[in-house]
Amino acid sequence: MSFEGVLLEDVMMGLLVIILSVYLHAFSAKELAHDVKEVLLQSHNQDPNVDELLNLLYMDTTTQKYYGYPDRTTVSPPYFVKSEHSPNSTVQLGAEVTLHCKVNDLAEHTTVSWMKRHGDKLKLVSVGLEAYSSDPRYSVAFRSPNDWQLKLEGAQHSDEGHYECQVSSHPPIVQPYYLTVVGK
């Protein structure tokens, strides 16, 4: 078999996996997985990886129902709420600043994270209520009903830049912020 044949087979398998995962969310996972598994096994010479993949997809799409969490197909996706706070903030050098990220309809096992952009790279600042930055000036807070806050004490010029509030939904959603630090 040629390299192009192997590559085409990998692409086709990837497309089948994507299609399967979409259908598994919308239909009975067990019945569909069985039908698709039969087709895939006939066309891929009983590849054991197909069976393992289908079982993993089945477990992933049915676990929430098993544990009593809301069905993904009926839950409203999370969304950002327009806030009285601007996504562009200006703070004096050395002052404290709080960025507000208001999110409605967070589902079970969905998290809110804060990131700071450095050029093309993102630096993780927090996940949920846990700060992951090595910089102790960062802290996070939650104010009911939906306000996820990133607090920064003693703002420095190096803190200026792009920040993001990210929600780990499927697909993920991102709210951008820009912090300007002024003063000498």
BAKE-428156 format. One record per residue (C-alpha): residue in one letter; x, y, z. Coordinates in steps of 0.1 Angstrom, whole numbers, plus 5000, padded with zeros to 4 digits. Layout:
% BAKE-428156
aXYZ...
***
This chain:
% BAKE-428156
m500050005000s501350344991f501950635015e499050824999g496850525005v497750515042l497250885045l493850865028e492850585051d493850785081v491951095069m488850875062m489150725097g489451075112l486351185094l484450875105v485450945141i484251305139i480951195123l480550925149s481151165178v478451405164y475951135160l476650985194h475651305210a472351315191f471250955190s471350645210a475050585215k474850215220e472750145189l474750375166a478150255180h477149895172d476049985136v479150205129k481449945145e480149675121v480749895091l484250005103l485349655112q484249525078s486149795060h489249795082n489949425086q488949395123d491349665136p491249635174n491850015177v488450075162d486649875189e488650055216l487850395201l484150325198n483950205234l485750525246l483350745225y480350555239m481550605275d482250965269t478851045255t476850845280t478650905313q476851235320k473451065317y474650775339y475651005367g472551225364y474051525348p471951715323d471951585287r474251785265t471751805238t469151985259v471352215280s471752575269p475452655262p477152905285y477353265273f479053585285v476753855300k477354215291s478854375321e478954725335h482754685336s484654755304p486854475289n489454745285s490754865319t493255125328v495055115362q497655325379l501055175384g501054995418a497254995421e494954685424v492754595394t489854355390l488754205357h485154075357c483953785336k480253725338v479153385325n475653245326d474552875321l477652705332a477052335331e478452065354h482252015349t482552335329t485252575342v486252935338s489853005334w491953325331m494853345307k497453625299r498653645264h502353695257g502653735219d501553405204k501653225237l499053205265k500053185302l497653015325v496653235354s493753045370v491352755366g488052795385l488952945419e492552815418a495353055409y498052875388s500353165383s503753165401d503053545406p501453585441r499853915431y497153725412s494053595429v490653485418a487153525433f483553435424r480653665432s477253505428p475453465406n477953475377d480953705382w484353535379q486953785389l490753805383k492454035408l495854175404e497654365432g500454615426a500054645389q503354675370h504054785334s504854425326d501154335335e499854545306g498454345278h495854095266y493953875291e491353615283c488453465302q487853115288v484952885294s485752515288s482452445270h482252255237p483052465217p485052675242i484153045244v486553335250q486053685263p489153915256y490354195279y493054455276l494854605306t496754935304v499055035332v499855405334g502155615356k505855625364
***
